[in-house]
Amino acid sequence: MRRAEIRTTHDSPERVANALRPDNTDEMTTRVEDDAVVTTVERDTTGGLQATVDDYVVNLRVAAQLANNDTRSNHE
């Protein structure tokens, strides 16, 4: 089993983690530790681990950008 742990710090770690969790596969866990989002990925192969981590990093970038933006509802 191959394993990677990705730890990133954020002003709003809960918002980032909540945005990431729906995209997690069965081989992934995401948790918040203080101001950090910590995601652990376990895969059987190095190639599978690399592909999953690559996808996660793209999702993380989007989640972090959205968490830092003020949101406004366009519903009345």
N, C-alpha and C positions, 0 to 999 in steps of 0.2 A: 504494500500500500504506500502510495506517495502522498505527502502532506505539505500544505503551505498555510501559513498564517499571515494575513494581511492586517496591519494595524495603522489606522489613520486618525488624526485628531481633527476635530471640528468644533465650531461654536455651538452647533445644535446637533449633537451626535444622535439623539433619539430620532429626530426627523430624518436624518440620513439613513439610519438603520431601518426605520419603518419603510422608507422608500425602497430599500434594497431587498428586504425579506421576501416580498412576493416573487422575486426572480430566483431565489435560492433553489437549488436542486436538492435531492435527498442527501447528496454528499457534502452539503454546505451547512454551516451554522453561523449566525451573525448575532453578536451581543454588544452591549455598551459597557465599557469600563471607564469610569470617570468621564473625560472629554474625548475618549477614543471609541471608534467603531472597530471591532475585531471580528474578522471573518476567517473561519477555518474551512479549508477545502481538502477533502481526501478523495483520491482517485486511484484506480488500479495501475494506470500507466502514466509515464512521464508526459506523453503527448496529450492524454486526456486532462491531466492536471494543468498543463500549459494552456490548453484551449479554454478550460473553465476559468482560470485566473484571468486570461485575456478578456473574456466576456465580462467578468466581474469588474475589472478596471474601467471598462467603458461605462457600465451601469453606475459605478461609484462616481465617476466624473459628472454624470448627469444628475445624480441624486444630490451631490454636494452643491452643484450650481443651483438647483431648485431650492435646496434648504436655505441658501443664503439670499434668496430673492423674497421680497414681500409678495404675498399672494392676495389677490383681490377676486372676489366672486363677481361673475358677470350675470348672476341670476338675481332677479328682482323679487 
